[in-house]
Amino acid sequence: SSHSTIEECGTVPLPEELTASDNCGDAIVTVNDVRTDGNCDNNYVIERTYTATDDCGLTNTHIQTITIQDTTPPTFDQTLPEANIIVECDEIPEPIELTATDSCGSASVTLSDIRTDGDCENNYSIARTWTATDDCDNATSYTQIITVQDSKAPEFVETLPRDTTVECDAIPNAADLTATDNCGAATVSVVDLRTDGDCPSNYIIARTWTATDLCGLTTSHTQTITVQDTTAPVATSSFEPLIVVSCTDVPDA
């Protein structure tokens, strides 16, 4: 005779205490287990044979087939991180180190980050997944979504030019400004906007430097340059300051 059972790993039942009787005397019962390995250490089959033998060596057998299997995935040991977080692009957290235990043996944890791009280089999301796997490839996964954003504008490096008043022939060249950004490069452009005054040489220049980062965030600085003409003209021709002539010989100018 025979019968079969299915057991979770780690719960192999002990042999039953069977007895036997014989029409002519005593009988003893022996038990023998034969293991057949499966596809992993915790998946296997035990063929358990009970043999009743009488005094004359006559036998009767019963076979119990016990299928051992690991169907329970491992569990993480630590408190899992928040499921959704929003961080600045220069403050992405390092992954926490998770471990896992399994009811049937050991478990290992792997980590993977999958990036999904957003509308600029520093706006994106990361799907951070921890996967715990036991010896029989049962797995438990946990995913944290990290939303990365660039919300900080760039900053100028150099001292910014101050407002100034200059003579019309002494307008300064635009200073060469640079900028830095917390998450990458930044470029600087400069534009002059003129507002006319009461004569061609009296006017105002609004000189604006604009620093732009990779996500289009900007920081601007405007210098007001007041241009004025306060110097009278100077004669460049040579002439004698005093001449003495007869009243009939006054020279032309």
Contacts in CASP RR format, 6 or more apart in sequence:
PFRMAT RR
TARGET T0000
AUTHOR 0000-0000-0000
METHOD contacts of the structure
MODEL  1
SSHSTIEECGTVPLPEELTASDNCGDAIVTVNDVRTDGNCDNNYVIERTY
TATDDCGLTNTHIQTITIQDTTPPTFDQTLPEANIIVECDEIPEPIELTA
TDSCGSASVTLSDIRTDGDCENNYSIARTWTATDDCDNATSYTQIITVQD
SKAPEFVETLPRDTTVECDAIPNAADLTATDNCGAATVSVVDLRTDGDCP
SNYIIARTWTATDLCGLTTSHTQTITVQDTTAPVATSSFEPLIVVSCTDV
PDA
1 61 0 8 1.000
1 62 0 8 1.000
1 63 0 8 1.000
2 62 0 8 1.000
2 63 0 8 1.000
2 64 0 8 1.000
2 65 0 8 1.000
3 64 0 8 1.000
3 65 0 8 1.000
4 64 0 8 1.000
4 65 0 8 1.000
4 66 0 8 1.000
4 67 0 8 1.000
5 13 0 8 1.000
5 64 0 8 1.000
5 65 0 8 1.000
5 66 0 8 1.000
5 67 0 8 1.000
6 66 0 8 1.000
6 67 0 8 1.000
6 69 0 8 1.000
7 13 0 8 1.000
7 66 0 8 1.000
7 67 0 8 1.000
7 68 0 8 1.000
7 69 0 8 1.000
8 68 0 8 1.000
8 69 0 8 1.000
8 70 0 8 1.000
8 71 0 8 1.000
8 72 0 8 1.000
8 103 0 8 1.000
8 104 0 8 1.000
9 42 0 8 1.000
9 43 0 8 1.000
9 68 0 8 1.000
9 69 0 8 1.000
9 70 0 8 1.000
9 72 0 8 1.000
9 103 0 8 1.000
9 104 0 8 1.000
10 42 0 8 1.000
10 68 0 8 1.000
10 103 0 8 1.000
10 104 0 8 1.000
12 46 0 8 1.000
12 66 0 8 1.000
12 68 0 8 1.000
13 66 0 8 1.000
15 31 0 8 1.000
15 33 0 8 1.000
15 48 0 8 1.000
15 50 0 8 1.000
16 50 0 8 1.000
18 29 0 8 1.000
18 31 0 8 1.000
18 50 0 8 1.000
18 52 0 8 1.000
18 62 0 8 1.000
19 29 0 8 1.000
20 27 0 8 1.000
20 28 0 8 1.000
20 29 0 8 1.000
20 52 0 8 1.000
20 54 0 8 1.000
20 60 0 8 1.000
21 27 0 8 1.000
22 54 0 8 1.000
22 55 0 8 1.000
22 58 0 8 1.000
24 54 0 8 1.000
24 55 0 8 1.000
24 56 0 8 1.000
25 54 0 8 1.000
25 55 0 8 1.000
26 54 0 8 1.000
26 55 0 8 1.000
27 52 0 8 1.000
27 53 0 8 1.000
27 54 0 8 1.000
27 55 0 8 1.000
28 52 0 8 1.000
28 53 0 8 1.000
29 50 0 8 1.000
29 51 0 8 1.000
29 52 0 8 1.000
29 53 0 8 1.000
30 50 0 8 1.000
30 51 0 8 1.000
30 53 0 8 1.000
31 48 0 8 1.000
31 49 0 8 1.000
31 50 0 8 1.000
31 51 0 8 1.000
32 48 0 8 1.000
32 49 0 8 1.000
32 51 0 8 1.000
33 46 0 8 1.000
33 47 0 8 1.000
33 48 0 8 1.000
33 49 0 8 1.000
34 46 0 8 1.000
34 47 0 8 1.000
34 49 0 8 1.000
35 44 0 8 1.000
35 45 0 8 1.000
35 46 0 8 1.000
35 47 0 8 1.000
36 44 0 8 1.000
36 45 0 8 1.000
36 46 0 8 1.000
36 47 0 8 1.000
37 44 0 8 1.000
38 44 0 8 1.000
38 45 0 8 1.000
39 136 0 8 1.000
40 70 0 8 1.000
40 135 0 8 1.000
40 136 0 8 1.000
40 137 0 8 1.000
41 135 0 8 1.000
41 136 0 8 1.000
42 68 0 8 1.000
42 69 0 8 1.000
42 70 0 8 1.000
42 104 0 8 1.000
42 105 0 8 1.000
42 134 0 8 1.000
42 135 0 8 1.000
42 136 0 8 1.000
43 68 0 8 1.000
43 69 0 8 1.000
43 70 0 8 1.000
43 136 0 8 1.000
44 68 0 8 1.000
45 65 0 8 1.000
45 66 0 8 1.000
45 67 0 8 1.000
45 68 0 8 1.000
46 65 0 8 1.000
46 66 0 8 1.000
46 68 0 8 1.000
47 63 0 8 1.000
47 64 0 8 1.000
47 65 0 8 1.000
47 66 0 8 1.000
48 63 0 8 1.000
48 64 0 8 1.000
48 65 0 8 1.000
48 66 0 8 1.000
49 61 0 8 1.000
49 62 0 8 1.000
49 63 0 8 1.000
49 64 0 8 1.000
50 61 0 8 1.000
50 62 0 8 1.000
50 63 0 8 1.000
50 64 0 8 1.000
51 59 0 8 1.000
51 60 0 8 1.000
51 61 0 8 1.000
52 59 0 8 1.000
52 60 0 8 1.000
52 61 0 8 1.000
53 59 0 8 1.000
70 102 0 8 1.000
70 103 0 8 1.000
70 104 0 8 1.000
70 134 0 8 1.000
70 135 0 8 1.000
70 136 0 8 1.000
70 138 0 8 1.000
71 138 0 8 1.000
72 102 0 8 1.000
72 103 0 8 1.000
72 104 0 8 1.000
72 138 0 8 1.000
73 102 0 8 1.000
73 132 0 8 1.000
73 134 0 8 1.000
73 138 0 8 1.000
73 139 0 8 1.000
73 140 0 8 1.000
74 100 0 8 1.000
74 101 0 8 1.000
74 102 0 8 1.000
74 103 0 8 1.000
74 107 0 8 1.000
74 132 0 8 1.000
74 133 0 8 1.000
74 134 0 8 1.000
74 138 0 8 1.000
74 139 0 8 1.000
74 140 0 8 1.000
75 100 0 8 1.000
75 101 0 8 1.000
75 102 0 8 1.000
75 132 0 8 1.000
75 140 0 8 1.000
76 98 0 8 1.000
76 99 0 8 1.000
76 100 0 8 1.000
76 109 0 8 1.000
76 130 0 8 1.000
76 132 0 8 1.000
76 140 0 8 1.000
76 142 0 8 1.000
77 98 0 8 1.000
77 99 0 8 1.000
77 100 0 8 1.000
77 101 0 8 1.000
78 96 0 8 1.000
78 98 0 8 1.000
78 99 0 8 1.000
80 98 0 8 1.000
80 142 0 8 1.000
80 144 0 8 1.000
81 96 0 8 1.000
81 144 0 8 1.000
82 144 0 8 1.000
83 143 0 8 1.000
83 144 0 8 1.000
83 145 0 8 1.000
84 144 0 8 1.000
84 145 0 8 1.000
84 147 0 8 1.000
85 93 0 8 1.000
85 144 0 8 1.000
85 145 0 8 1.000
85 146 0 8 1.000
85 147 0 8 1.000
86 147 0 8 1.000
86 149 0 8 1.000
87 93 0 8 1.000
87 146 0 8 1.000
87 147 0 8 1.000
87 148 0 8 1.000
87 149 0 8 1.000
88 148 0 8 1.000
88 149 0 8 1.000
88 150 0 8 1.000
88 151 0 8 1.000
88 152 0 8 1.000
88 182 0 8 1.000
88 183 0 8 1.000
89 122 0 8 1.000
89 123 0 8 1.000
89 148 0 8 1.000
89 149 0 8 1.000
89 150 0 8 1.000
89 182 0 8 1.000
89 183 0 8 1.000
90 182 0 8 1.000
90 183 0 8 1.000
92 126 0 8 1.000
92 146 0 8 1.000
92 148 0 8 1.000
93 146 0 8 1.000
95 111 0 8 1.000
95 113 0 8 1.000
95 128 0 8 1.000
95 130 0 8 1.000
98 109 0 8 1.000
98 130 0 8 1.000
98 132 0 8 1.000
98 142 0 8 1.000
99 107 0 8 1.000
99 109 0 8 1.000
100 107 0 8 1.000
100 108 0 8 1.000
100 109 0 8 1.000
100 132 0 8 1.000
100 140 0 8 1.000
101 107 0 8 1.000
102 134 0 8 1.000
102 135 0 8 1.000
102 138 0 8 1.000
104 134 0 8 1.000
104 135 0 8 1.000
104 136 0 8 1.000
105 134 0 8 1.000
105 135 0 8 1.000
106 134 0 8 1.000
106 135 0 8 1.000
107 132 0 8 1.000
107 133 0 8 1.000
107 134 0 8 1.000
107 135 0 8 1.000
108 132 0 8 1.000
108 133 0 8 1.000
109 130 0 8 1.000
109 131 0 8 1.000
109 132 0 8 1.000
109 133 0 8 1.000
110 130 0 8 1.000
110 131 0 8 1.000
110 133 0 8 1.000
111 128 0 8 1.000
111 129 0 8 1.000
111 130 0 8 1.000
111 131 0 8 1.000
112 128 0 8 1.000
112 129 0 8 1.000
112 131 0 8 1.000
113 126 0 8 1.000
113 127 0 8 1.000
113 128 0 8 1.000
113 129 0 8 1.000
114 126 0 8 1.000
114 127 0 8 1.000
114 129 0 8 1.000
115 124 0 8 1.000
115 125 0 8 1.000
115 126 0 8 1.000
116 124 0 8 1.000
116 125 0 8 1.000
116 126 0 8 1.000
116 127 0 8 1.000
117 124 0 8 1.000
118 124 0 8 1.000
118 125 0 8 1.000
119 215 0 8 1.000
120 150 0 8 1.000
120 214 0 8 1.000
120 215 0 8 1.000
120 216 0 8 1.000
121 214 0 8 1.000
121 215 0 8 1.000
122 148 0 8 1.000
122 149 0 8 1.000
122 150 0 8 1.000
122 183 0 8 1.000
122 184 0 8 1.000
122 213 0 8 1.000
122 214 0 8 1.000
122 215 0 8 1.000
123 148 0 8 1.000
123 149 0 8 1.000
123 150 0 8 1.000
123 215 0 8 1.000
124 148 0 8 1.000
125 145 0 8 1.000
125 146 0 8 1.000
125 147 0 8 1.000
125 148 0 8 1.000
126 145 0 8 1.000
126 146 0 8 1.000
126 148 0 8 1.000
127 143 0 8 1.000
127 144 0 8 1.000
127 145 0 8 1.000
127 146 0 8 1.000
128 143 0 8 1.000
128 144 0 8 1.000
128 145 0 8 1.000
128 146 0 8 1.000
129 141 0 8 1.000
129 142 0 8 1.000
129 143 0 8 1.000
129 144 0 8 1.000
130 141 0 8 1.000
130 142 0 8 1.000
130 143 0 8 1.000
131 139 0 8 1.000
131 140 0 8 1.000
131 141 0 8 1.000
132 139 0 8 1.000
132 140 0 8 1.000
132 141 0 8 1.000
133 139 0 8 1.000
150 181 0 8 1.000
150 182 0 8 1.000
150 183 0 8 1.000
150 213 0 8 1.000
150 214 0 8 1.000
150 215 0 8 1.000
150 217 0 8 1.000
151 217 0 8 1.000
152 181 0 8 1.000
152 182 0 8 1.000
152 183 0 8 1.000
152 217 0 8 1.000
153 181 0 8 1.000
153 211 0 8 1.000
153 213 0 8 1.000
153 217 0 8 1.000
153 218 0 8 1.000
153 219 0 8 1.000
154 179 0 8 1.000
154 180 0 8 1.000
154 181 0 8 1.000
154 186 0 8 1.000
154 211 0 8 1.000
154 212 0 8 1.000
154 213 0 8 1.000
154 217 0 8 1.000
154 218 0 8 1.000
154 219 0 8 1.000
155 179 0 8 1.000
155 180 0 8 1.000
155 181 0 8 1.000
155 211 0 8 1.000
155 219 0 8 1.000
156 177 0 8 1.000
156 178 0 8 1.000
156 179 0 8 1.000
156 188 0 8 1.000
156 209 0 8 1.000
156 211 0 8 1.000
156 219 0 8 1.000
156 221 0 8 1.000
157 177 0 8 1.000
157 178 0 8 1.000
157 179 0 8 1.000
157 180 0 8 1.000
158 175 0 8 1.000
158 177 0 8 1.000
158 178 0 8 1.000
160 177 0 8 1.000
160 209 0 8 1.000
160 221 0 8 1.000
160 223 0 8 1.000
161 172 0 8 1.000
161 175 0 8 1.000
161 207 0 8 1.000
161 221 0 8 1.000
161 223 0 8 1.000
162 223 0 8 1.000
163 223 0 8 1.000
163 224 0 8 1.000
163 225 0 8 1.000
163 226 0 8 1.000
164 172 0 8 1.000
164 223 0 8 1.000
164 224 0 8 1.000
164 225 0 8 1.000
164 226 0 8 1.000
165 225 0 8 1.000
165 226 0 8 1.000
165 228 0 8 1.000
166 172 0 8 1.000
166 225 0 8 1.000
166 226 0 8 1.000
166 227 0 8 1.000
166 228 0 8 1.000
167 227 0 8 1.000
167 228 0 8 1.000
167 229 0 8 1.000
167 230 0 8 1.000
167 231 0 8 1.000
168 201 0 8 1.000
168 202 0 8 1.000
168 227 0 8 1.000
168 228 0 8 1.000
168 229 0 8 1.000
171 205 0 8 1.000
171 225 0 8 1.000
171 227 0 8 1.000
172 225 0 8 1.000
174 190 0 8 1.000
174 192 0 8 1.000
174 207 0 8 1.000
174 209 0 8 1.000
175 209 0 8 1.000
177 188 0 8 1.000
177 190 0 8 1.000
177 209 0 8 1.000
177 211 0 8 1.000
177 221 0 8 1.000
178 188 0 8 1.000
179 186 0 8 1.000
179 187 0 8 1.000
179 188 0 8 1.000
179 211 0 8 1.000
179 219 0 8 1.000
180 186 0 8 1.000
181 213 0 8 1.000
181 214 0 8 1.000
181 217 0 8 1.000
183 213 0 8 1.000
183 214 0 8 1.000
183 215 0 8 1.000
184 213 0 8 1.000
184 214 0 8 1.000
185 213 0 8 1.000
185 214 0 8 1.000
186 211 0 8 1.000
186 212 0 8 1.000
186 213 0 8 1.000
186 214 0 8 1.000
187 211 0 8 1.000
187 212 0 8 1.000
188 209 0 8 1.000
188 210 0 8 1.000
188 211 0 8 1.000
188 212 0 8 1.000
189 209 0 8 1.000
189 210 0 8 1.000
189 212 0 8 1.000
190 207 0 8 1.000
190 208 0 8 1.000
190 209 0 8 1.000
190 210 0 8 1.000
191 207 0 8 1.000
191 208 0 8 1.000
191 210 0 8 1.000
192 205 0 8 1.000
192 206 0 8 1.000
192 207 0 8 1.000
192 208 0 8 1.000
193 205 0 8 1.000
193 206 0 8 1.000
193 207 0 8 1.000
193 208 0 8 1.000
194 203 0 8 1.000
194 204 0 8 1.000
194 205 0 8 1.000
194 206 0 8 1.000
195 203 0 8 1.000
195 204 0 8 1.000
195 205 0 8 1.000
195 206 0 8 1.000
196 203 0 8 1.000
197 203 0 8 1.000
197 204 0 8 1.000
199 229 0 8 1.000
201 227 0 8 1.000
201 228 0 8 1.000
201 229 0 8 1.000
202 227 0 8 1.000
202 228 0 8 1.000
202 229 0 8 1.000
203 227 0 8 1.000
204 224 0 8 1.000
204 225 0 8 1.000
204 226 0 8 1.000
204 227 0 8 1.000
205 224 0 8 1.000
205 225 0 8 1.000
205 227 0 8 1.000
206 222 0 8 1.000
206 223 0 8 1.000
206 224 0 8 1.000
206 225 0 8 1.000
207 222 0 8 1.000
207 223 0 8 1.000
207 224 0 8 1.000
207 225 0 8 1.000
208 220 0 8 1.000
208 221 0 8 1.000
208 222 0 8 1.000
208 223 0 8 1.000
209 220 0 8 1.000
209 221 0 8 1.000
209 222 0 8 1.000
209 223 0 8 1.000
210 218 0 8 1.000
210 219 0 8 1.000
210 220 0 8 1.000
211 218 0 8 1.000
211 219 0 8 1.000
211 220 0 8 1.000
212 218 0 8 1.000
243 251 0 8 1.000
245 251 0 8 1.000
END
